[in-house]
């Protein structure tokens, strides 16, 4: 385990537990024309090392434009209850639409682990939005956490 100053690397088990319990983060896309990041709820499927997202697209969705042209994304998940008590995981991978046969399993993972937010953030009425399921297949994942100042680890 790497230790540098006031932080240490998280183990695979620690990152898995953290992603399962948090259920939300910031999903970011980027290309040569710029980037787009948005807060997203997700369910973490540890067995398949993937996050399940339920995307809601409005009529002028920037998120849809990015996910359709750039499958590669970065997910940042963090918490900071105090200045010397924090954890974060940064995962890189590919975002792909789920097949109809995978939606039931994905919905169960999402229901069990996502921290769902309100639909009030959309300009369009809910009945005028499109809801689609996506998976984020993690290729690389790194986590860091604060070292407990009282114990040194």
C-alpha positions in Angstrom: 0.0 0.0 0.0 1.4 3.4 -1.0 1.7 6.1 1.6 2.5 9.7 0.9 2.3 12.4 3.6 -1.3 12.5 4.8 -2.8 9.9 2.5 -2.6 6.2 1.6 -3.7 4.1 -1.4 -6.9 2.1 -1.0 -6.9 -1.6 -1.6 -9.2 -3.2 -4.2 -11.5 -4.4 -1.4 -11.7 -0.9 0.1 -12.4 0.7 -3.3 -15.2 -1.9 -3.9 -16.8 -1.3 -0.6 -16.6 2.5 -1.1 -18.2 2.4 -4.5 -21.0 0.1 -3.3 -21.8 2.3 -0.3 -21.6 5.7 -2.0 -23.9 5.2 -5.1 -23.1 8.6 -6.6 -20.3 10.5 -8.2 -19.3 12.7 -11.1 -19.1 11.1 -14.6 -16.9 13.0 -17.0 -16.4 12.8 -20.8 -13.9 14.6 -22.9 -12.6 14.9 -26.4 -10.6 17.3 -28.5 -13.5 19.7 -28.6 -13.8 19.9 -24.8 -15.5 18.1 -22.0 -18.6 17.5 -20.0 -19.1 16.3 -16.4 -22.3 15.6 -14.6 -23.3 14.3 -11.1 -24.7 10.8 -11.5 -26.2 8.1 -9.3 -25.0 4.5 -10.0 -25.1 1.0 -8.7 -21.8 -0.8 -8.4 -21.7 -4.4 -9.5 -18.5 -5.8 -7.9 -18.7 -9.2 -9.6 -18.5 -7.6 -13.0 -16.4 -4.5 -11.9 -18.9 -2.1 -13.5 -21.2 0.7 -12.5 -24.8 0.8 -13.7 -26.3 4.1 -14.7 -29.8 5.1 -15.5 -29.4 8.1 -17.8 -32.3 10.5 -18.2 -32.0 12.6 -21.3 -33.9 15.9 -22.0 -34.6 17.3 -25.4 -31.3 19.2 -25.7 -29.1 16.8 -23.7 -25.4 17.5 -23.7 -24.9 14.2 -21.8 -26.5 12.3 -24.7 -24.3 14.0 -27.3 -21.1 13.0 -25.3 -22.2 9.5 -24.6 -23.0 8.9 -28.3 -19.7 10.1 -29.6 -17.3 9.3 -26.7 -17.6 6.0 -24.9 -14.5 6.6 -22.7 -15.2 8.3 -19.4 -13.9 8.9 -15.9 -15.9 8.5 -12.7 -14.9 10.4 -9.6 -16.5 9.3 -6.3 -15.5 11.0 -3.0 -16.5 11.9 0.5 -15.0 14.4 2.9 -16.7 14.4 6.3 -13.8 16.4 7.8 -10.7 18.1 6.6 -8.6 15.1 7.8 -11.1 12.4 7.0 -11.7 11.8 3.3 -11.7 9.1 0.6 -11.8 9.2 -3.2 -11.9 6.7 -6.1 -11.2 7.6 -9.7 -12.2 5.0 -12.3 -11.6 5.1 -16.0 -13.6 3.0 -18.4 -16.1 2.7 -21.2 -19.8 3.7 -21.1 -22.0 1.5 -23.2 -25.8 1.1 -23.5 -27.2 -2.1 -21.9 -29.0 -4.6 -24.0 -32.7 -5.2 -23.2 -31.8 -8.6 -21.7 -29.4 -7.0 -19.2 -31.7 -4.3 -17.9 -33.5 -6.4 -15.2 -30.2 -7.4 -13.6 -28.9 -3.8 -14.0 -32.0 -2.4 -12.4 -31.6 -4.6 -9.4 -28.0 -3.5 -8.9 -29.0 0.1 -9.3 -31.9 -0.3 -6.8 -29.6 -1.9 -4.2 -26.7 0.5 -4.4 -27.5 3.8 -6.1 -28.1 7.0 -4.3 -31.0 8.3 -6.3 -31.5 12.0 -6.8 -34.6 14.0 -7.8 -35.8 14.4 -11.3 -36.4 18.1 -10.6 -33.1 19.0 -12.2 -34.5 18.6 -15.8 -36.1 21.5 -17.7 -38.3 19.1 -19.6 -41.4 17.4 -18.0 -40.5 13.9 -16.9 -42.8 12.4 -19.5 -40.8 14.1 -22.3 -37.5 12.7 -21.2 -35.8 9.5 -22.4 -34.6 7.0 -19.8 -31.9 4.5 -20.8 -29.6 2.1 -19.0 -25.9 2.1 -19.4 -22.9 0.2 -18.0 -19.5 1.7 -17.1 -17.0 -1.1 -17.5 -14.0 -0.1 -15.4 -10.6 -0.6 -17.0 -8.5 1.1 -14.3 -9.3 2.3 -10.8 -7.3 4.1 -8.1 -8.3 5.1 -4.6 -6.8 7.3 -1.9 -7.8 7.9 1.7 -6.6 10.1 4.5 -4.3 8.6 7.1 -5.9 8.7 10.5 -3.7 11.3 12.3 -4.3 9.5 15.6 -3.0 6.1 14.5 -0.7 7.0 11.6 -2.5 4.6 9.3 
